[in-house]
Amino acid sequence: MTNPLTRTWTTPFGLPPFAEIADDHFAPAFEQGFAEARAAYEAIATNPAAPDFDNTIAAMERADALLDRVGAVFFNLSSTDGNEARRALQRDLSPKFAAFHSDIMLDPRLFARVEDLWQRRDSLGLDEEQARVLLLTRRGFVRAGAQLGAEDQARLRAVMQRLASLGTQFAQNVQKDEEDWVMELAEAELEGLPGFLRSAARAAAAERGRAGHVITLSRSLIVPFLQFSPRRDLRERAFRAWAARGEMRPETATLPIVAEMLALREERARLLGYPDFAHFKLETEMAKAPAAVRDLLTAVWEPARAQALRDAARLSEMLSADGINDALAPWDWRYYATIRQREEHAIDEAEVKPYFQLDNMIAAAFDCATRLFGLSFVPLDVPLHHPDARAWEVRKGARHMGVFIGDYFARGPKRSGAWCSRFRDQSKLDGEVRPVVINVCNFAKPPAGEPALLTFDDARTLFHEFGHALHGLLSDVTHGSVSGTSVARDFVELPSQLYEHWLATPEVLSAHARHAETGAPIPEDLRDRLIAAENFDQGFATVEYVASALVDLEFHTGRAPADPAARQAEILAGLGMPGAITMRHATPHFQHVFAGDGYSSGYYSYMWSEVMDADAFAAFEEAGDIFDAATATALETHIYSAGGSRDAEALYTAFRGRLPGVEALLRQRGLAA
């Protein structure tokens, strides 16, 4: 029988044939994918015809087709439903992919053809997108070491293969800690927990074949437990476990991995002629250099820390009033902040949550996309990778725009967090190819027959990831290498963070926040209180984020630290980190930075993009309509559909007429003087 991964897919919309795919199909499919890609690159390298855009750059765009297709299925399934067979194969594949990439990017014949085109670029008659793809292709070769001598190239190959293996091991170690830890709750220990949290804890126990209730390290369980449990000892136990991911036992320890990765990243940068990894990594981003990132984060840190210290003083008073003669601790903050929010803003999560049913929030995200971009969403009854996942065909009028898949519930084998990925990119190089995009979240799954309820923050996460999905679904470029989210790392969060703004508007909440049992719309008073409280506890949220971003930046600036834990403590002490707040992602489980190369030196990107998203939504407010048609058209044209076809600064300036300053972000977070 033919391998379902390598044959032509005749499924609806060319979806992967999930029902036919078994784990033992992946290894031979990857083997075939590598072989076909190597043959395609060899044909380019040995082509006797003079280099032109089509026989070199466009041919490279086509070379990895099967490898990309198989990889998209495998890595999505590994993230959403990991098992030991997939993890073992991933460990095997990581160095193979790194070696393959080095073989291509360090092939002098391929680079010679690209360099020939680069030198003649002004006479080739390229359109703007082609010129951009040529620039990015050449830059990729140079930054991969194409101009180095043989000895340095050999060392760089070894470094990249080792980094790939270490990143995979880091991610798997953290996930193992997350999967294995549970805290069983006796009946008396459920005191103070609202009904929605009890239901989620019961469902989490049932998923693990246990009776009763358990708390896991899924954010959708651990955060509300820290908010509502009056048992300080249980909060401490849960928080310490959450903070200890990557440090729970010797066999899953990640700090030795981190130390080696930091040293290898520094070596990589120095081989390529940069003083450190941060300078290497940031050169191609909007920020350009570490100093610009540090300036932004410092400008936000000082007012955020001042606000957090004021809030800590108030929460310490509440702790003392409860008869606890101890300093405010990280496992206290969310509990007392929740009480304070209830007192000062009359916001009670148990009152709010029934109005944020998952299905209604999906409908809200779709409705905003309809009103902004003219999209419609038609449910599909097709086999998917997991029974919890669901899919929609996305249309614009009669035009098929792609397929959107949502996989929303937490489960043991799923990586923690929330993200957007794809099974297929948009392109037009060989005819119209529309994307297949997936959003993955980790919301608490309710017991059978009960509605899935979200917190307001959960709903914001759903909108955020759907903003990424729209970046892929609306993409309208020719070359897959610059489609969708293939943009600068500190620009990629703009479409997602911007989309969050629509959720927190009276218009959207009144239409879609409806009670799970009665169907009644959210009362205007509660809606307005919710919006008014949006910046509640912003000092805490900003401090935990900026601390993580600054630790990431400093780890990669200058010499790599031999002892990352000691260096982290030193950085936080230098910042004057409030004692009752921890980093949002401490080093041992900082997956953005160490589970791969994606956000290394780049965790600041969320805040860099937030400077733009605050300013971009203001364009709609200035127009007097949050769904203003002209502004939405400009947003689609210059941001959501443009991918990386132009430089990020040029795209934003085309939309807004200028680049924004940090003031918009400070106002948005309620931290402006």
N, C-alpha and C positions, 0 to 999 in steps of 0.2 A: 504494500500500500504506500502511496505517496505521503510524504510528510505534510500535514496540513499547514505548517508554517511557511513552506517554500512553494507550494503550488499557488496558482492564481485563485484569489478569493472571489467566489460568486455569491457571497452573502449580501443581504440588503446593505446598500451604501458602502460595500467593501469593508464591512466590519471584520475584525478577526473572528475566525470560526471557533469561538471559545469552547463550545461543547465538544469539539473534536481534539482539542489540544491537551496532551499529557506531558508531564515533566520530562519524560525521556525523549520527547521530540526536540527539545531545545538545543542540546549539545550538537547533534548532527546538522541542525538548521544553522547554528552559528558557524560551524565548520564550512558549510556551503557558502554562507554569507561572506566570510573572510576570503574564501577562494575566489568568489566572483568579483569582490571588490579589488583584490590584488591583481586579478587579470585585467580589470578595467583600467586601473592605474598604470599597469605595465603597457597597455595599448596606447595610453596617452603619452607616456614617457618615450616610447619607441616610434611614435607617429612620424613618418618621414616628411609630412607636410609642415610648412612653416607654422609656428604658433599663431592662432587667432583666438578670439574669445570663445567661439563655439567648440573648437576642437581641443581646447585646454580648460578654460574656466567652466563653461557649461558642461563639458564632459566630466569634470570633477564633481559637479553637482549631482550627476546621475550615477556616479561610480558606486556609491554605498547603498543603493536602493534596497536590496534584500537585507543587508546587515542592519540598516535603520529599522526596517519593518519588523524583523525578528527581535531586535533589541528593544523596541518600543513595547512589544507584548511582554517580553520577559521581565524587564525592569519595572513595568507597572504591576505585574502580578507579584513580583518579589516584594514590592513595597506594600501592597494591599493585602496579600495573603502569603506571608513568608512561611517556608517550611525548610527542613534541613536539606532536602535535595536541592532546592533553589539556592539556599545560602552557600552550599558547597560549590555549586556551579558558579555562583557570583564570585566567590573567592578565586576560583580558577580563571574566570574571565577577566577580572580586573587587570592583571599584568598583561594578558593577551591583547586587550584593547589598547593599553598603553604602548606596547611594542608595535602593534599595527600602526597606531598614530605616528610613532617615531619613524617607522619605516617609510611612511608616505611623506611626512613633512621634512625628513632629512635626505630624501632622494635628490641628488644633485641634478638629475635630468629633468625632474618635474619643476624644481625651483628655477632652473635655467629658462624653461618655457614661460613660467610666470614672470620672471624678471624681464625677459625680452618684451613681453606685453606691457609691463609697467613702464619700461623706458620709452616705449612708443605710444603710451596711452593717449596722448593728445592728438594723435593722427589716426586713431582706430574708429572714430565715429561712434563712440559708445553713448548710450543714453545715460541718464543720471543714475538709474539703479544699477546698470552694468558697471559703470565707473565705481560705484560704491562696493559692489561685490568683488571687483578686481582689487581694490584697495584692501579690503578685509582679507582676501585670500593671500595676498602678498604679506600683509602684516602677520597673518597666522603662521606662515612659513618662517619669517624672520624671528618671531617670538618663540617658535619651537626650536630654534637653533640652526636654521639652514645656512647661516653665514659663519658658523663656528668651524674651527679646525676639527680634524678627525678625532683627536684624543678627547677634546671637550664634548664633541657630539656623542661619543661612546659613553662618557660619564653621565651626560644628560639623559640618555636612554635609560640607564640603570636607575637614576634618580626618579624618573617619571614612573617606571614600572613599580618601584618600591612605594612611592606615594599612592599609587592606585590601590595596591594591596592594603596599605595601612588605612586608607579611607574606608574601604569596605569593612575591614575588621573593626574599626571604631564604631561604625553604624550598627553592625551586628552585635557588638558587645553591649551597647546602650539598649538596643531592642530586647536583648535577652534579660537584662535587669528589669526593664519595664514589663515584660511578659510574666516574669516569675513572681514578682512581689504582689501579695494581696494582704489586706487586713480584714479579718473577719470581725463583724460587729454583733455582739450579743444584743438581745432585745432591749436591755436597759441602756445600751450605748447608742441607740437610735434617738434618744431624747434630744429634742430641739431640731431634729432634721425635718425639713418640709416634705410633704408627700411626694413631690416629683423626685427628690433625691433618694428617698426610701425605695421608690419604684425602680430607679436606675440601679441602685445598689443590689436590689433583689434580682434584676435582670442580669447584672454582671456576675452574680453568684451562679445563677442558672446556666449561663454560658460556659462556666468552668466546671459544671457538674456538681455544684455544691448547693446545699440548702441554705436558707437564711439570706444574709446580706453581706456583701464585701465591698471594700473600697480598693480600687486599683490605682495605678499611676497614670491612668488616662486623665488628661486635663479636665474633661467634662465631668469627672467624678471627684477628683482631688480638690479642685478649686472650690466648688460649692460645699464640700465637707469642711474645708478650712474657713469658709464663710459662716457656716451655721452651727457647727458642733460646739456646744458649751463646754465640752470636756477638753481642758487644756492639755492633759496628758496624751489624749488621742490625737489632738491636732499636732502636737510636737512629734509624736511617732510617725504620723503620716507625712509631715513636712520634711522630717529628716530623711525619710526614704526617698521622697521626691527629689530632694537636693543631692542625694547620694548616687543617683543613676551614673553608672560608669565607675563607681568606687565601691560597690557592694561586696565584691569578693575578688581575690587575686586573678581568677581565670577570666574575668570580664573587665579588669582594670584598664582604663583608657589613658591615664596620664603618661605612662611610658610611650604609648603610641603618639600622643600629642608632642612630646619632647622630640621624638625622632622626626615627625612631620615638620615641625618648625625648623629644625636644623636643615632638613632636605630642601624645604622651600627657600631658605636663605641661600643655600648652595646653588639652587636652580637660578635664582635671580642674579647672583654674582657671576655665574658662568655666562649669562647673557648680557653682562655689563652694567647691571644696576646695583646701587649700594645696598639694597635690601629688598625683601619681597613686596613690601607695601608700595614702594616706588614702581616696581615692575607691574604689579597688578593694577594700580590706579591710573597708569599712563593712558589706558584706553577707555577709561570711564569719564563721566562728566566732571568729576572732581579733579582729575588729572594728577594730583599729588597729595601726599599725606597731610601737608600743612592746611590745605583747604578743608579736608575732612575734620581735622582737629579744631579748626576755627569754628565750624558749624556746631560740632558737638559741645564745645566749650561755651559757646553763646547760649546754648539751651541748658547746659548742666547747671550753671549758677542759679538762675531763677527757679529751676526745677528742684534743686537741692534745698534752697531756702523754703520753698513751699512744703516740701516733704518734712523738713525739720519742724515747721509750725504744726503740721498735721500730726507728727509723732508726739509732740507735746500734748496735744488734745487726747490722743489715743492712750497715752500713758496715764493721764488723769482717769480715764474710764477704767483702765486696768486696776488702778489703785482703789477706785470706788467699788470694785468687785472684791476687795479684800485681798488682792494678790500683791505681796510685797516683793516685787521682782521687776527687772527692767523689761520694757516692751521687747518682744522677740519676734522673729519673722513669722512664727506660727500664730502670733496674736493679731498681726496687722489686719488681715482680711476679715477676721471675726469682728473686731471692734469698728473697722471701717464700715462694715455692713450695718451694724447697729447705728452708727453715726449717720449714715445715709438715710436710714429709716427715720431718724429723729429730725434731721435738718431738711430733708427733701421729701419726706413722707413716701420714700420708695422702699417697698418691701418685695424682695425677689419672688416670694411665694404668691404675691398678688399680681406681679408683672408677668411671670412665666407662662400662665395659661393663655396669654394673648399672643405668644410667639410659637405657634405650632409650626413644625418643620414644613409641612406641605404649603401652608400659607406664606411662609417666608420664601420658599422656592417660587411660588406664584408672584410674590412681590418683586423678586429679582427679575423674573421674566417680563412682568408688566412694565417695569422701568425700561428694559431693553426694547420693548415694543414701542413705547412712547418716544424714546430717544432715537432709535435707529430703525424702526419699522420692522423688527424681527417678530416672527411667530414661532411657537414651539409645539410640535405635534408628538404626543407620546408614541413610543415604539414598543412593540411586543417582540423582542428579539433576545436570543441567548446572550448573556453577559458573563463577566468573569466571576460574579458572586450573586447569590439570590437577593441580597440587599440592594444591589445596584439597579439603577433604572436609566432609561435613555429617551432622548427626544430628537426628532429631526428639527433642525433650525432652518427656517425659510425667511426670505425677504421678498414679499410678494410671491411670485411663482418660482423664484430662484432658490435652489437648494444651496444653503450656506454651510452645512456641515452637520455633524452629529454631536450632541452634548450628552455626556454620561455623568451621573451623580452617584457617588458612593459615600454615604453620609455617616454611617454608624461605626462606633468603635468596636473592635474585636481583638482578641488576643494576638493573632498573627500579623496585625496591621501596624505599620510604623506609626508612631505618635505624631500629632500635629495636624496641619491642614495644608494642602498644596494643590496646584494645578499641573497637569501633565497632558500628554497627547499620545494617541496611537498613530496619528498621521498628521503631517504638516500640510498647510495650504501651499500650492504652487501653481504656476501656469507655464512652466518651461516646455512641457510636452502635452499641452492641453490642460483644461481646467481640472485641478485636483482639490477637492474641498477637505477641510480638516475633520478629524475626530478628536475631540477634547474631553478630558475627564477632570472633574473636581473630586478631591478626596478629603473628607473631614472625619472627625472622631467624636461625634455627638453621642451622648448616652442613649443606648437603645432601650425603649420602654418594654415592659412585659407585653405579651401578645394581647391585642385588643385595646391597648391604651394608646393615646396619642403621643407622638414624639414632641416634647416641649423643649424649646431653646431658651437660654438666657438672652438678654439684649446683646451681650458681647458675642454669643454664639451666632446670632443673626447677623451681626456685623462681619464675623468671619465668613459666613456664607456669601454675603455680598462681595467681600474682598476677593475670595477665590473666583466668584463668577465674573468679576471685573477682569481677572486674568483670562478666564475662558473667552470672554468677548474679544479680548486682544487677539486670540487665536482664530475665533469664528469669523470676525470681521476682516481678517487679513486679506489683502488684495494686491499681492506683489507677484512677480514672475519667478523669483528664485527662492527655493525653500530655505536656503541658508540665512535669509534675512526676513523670513515670514514670521508673523505672530509675535511671540515674546523674545525673538532673537535680537535683542537690543542691549544697550549698555546696562550693566547690573544696577546702577543707581538711577536708571530710567524705567526699569521694568516694573517697579512697584507703583508708578504713577497711575496706570489704568485701573489697577486693583484698589488702591487707596482712594482714588477719586470716586469710584463707584460706591464706596461705603457711604458717601455723603447723602445719597438719595434715601437710604433707609431712615435716617434720622430727620425726616421732614414730616410736618403735620399731614401733608397730602398723602404720602405713602403709608404712614402708620394708620391713619384713619381708614384707609381703604382695605388694608391687609392684616392689621393686628386685630384679630377677632378671637373671642374666647373659645377655647377648645370644646367646651361643653355646651354653651348656650348659643354660640355664633354671634354674640353681640360685639359690636365694634368697641375698641378700647375707649373708655371714657375720655373726653377731651381734657379733663383735669389731670388724669393719670398720664395721658400722652404728653401734655405740656410739662408736667413735673419730670417725666423721663428725659425729655429734650433738655430741660433746664439743668438737669443733673449730669449731663454728658461729660463735663469736665471734672466731675467729682473724683477726688483721689488722683488727680493728674500728676501731682508731685511724685507719688509712688510709681505710677506707670512710666513716667518719663525717666526717673532715676534708674529703675531696674533695667530699662532698655539702653539708655545712654552708657551706663556702666559696662554693659556687655559690649557695646560698640567700641568703647574706648579701650577695653582690654584686648579685643580683637586687633584693633589698630596698633597698639603698642607692642603686642606680641610679634608683629610682622615688621616693625620699624626698628632699624638698628640690628644688633646681634641677637640671634635667637636665644631665648632663655633655656638654660640646661634644666632648670626646675620650674616648670610652668605654674605649679601651685604657689610657690613662693613669689614668683613674679606677679601673679594675679593679686595676691595679698598686698604686695608692694604698690601696685597701681591703684587699688581701691583705697589704701591708706592715704596715698598722695592726693586722691580726690576728696577725701573726707567723707567716704561712703557712710550714710546713716546706718547705725548698727542694726536696726530692725528691718532693713531692706537688703535683699540679696540680688545678685545679678539675675536677670531674666533667664539667662542660659549660662550657668557656670561651666568652666572649661571642660570638666570630665564628661558632660553630655551636650556640648555645644555643637549640635549636628550641622547647623548652617555652615560652620567654619571647618569642621574636621571630618565630617562624613563624606567629604569630597572637596573639590576646589571652588565650588560655586560662590559662596559668600566669604571666602577667606580674604581678609582685609576689606571686606565689603558689607559687613553687617550694618554699617552706617547707612546703607542704601535706602532703607525704609524711611529714615528721617530726611535724607536728601530728596527723595521723591515726595515726601510730605510737604516740603517747601512749595513744590509745584502743585500738588493736589489742592492745597488750601487756596492757592491763587486761581487754579483752573475752575473750581466750583464757583468762585466769586464771579467768574464771567457769566454764569447763568443767573446769579443773583443780581448782577448789574443789568442784565437784560429784563429783569422783572418776572421771569418765569423759569422754574427749575427744569422745564422740558422745552425751553425755547428752541424752535426748529433750526434757525440759522446757526446758533451756537453749537447745537448737537451735530449738525452737518459738518461744521468746521472741526469739531472734536473727532468725528469719525474719519474725516479725510486726512487729518494731519497726525493723529495719534493712534486710534484703534485699528485703522486699516493699513497704515504705512509700514508696520513692522520696523525693521532696521534699515529700510531702503535709503534713509538719509541720516545724517548725524543727529544725535538726540537734541542738541541745542537748536539746530535748524528746525527740527520738527516742532518743538515747543514754541519757538519764536513765531513760526508760521501760524500756529493756533492762537497765541495770545498777544503777539506783537512785541514781546520782550521777555526776558527772564526775570523771575521774581526774587525778592530778598527774603531773609529769614523772618522778617516782621510778621508776615502772614501766618507762618507756622506758630509763632509765639501767641498770636491772637487766637488762633484756632484751639490751642491747648489751654487757653486761659492763663498764660504765663507772662503776658506782656505787662510792662510796668504800668 
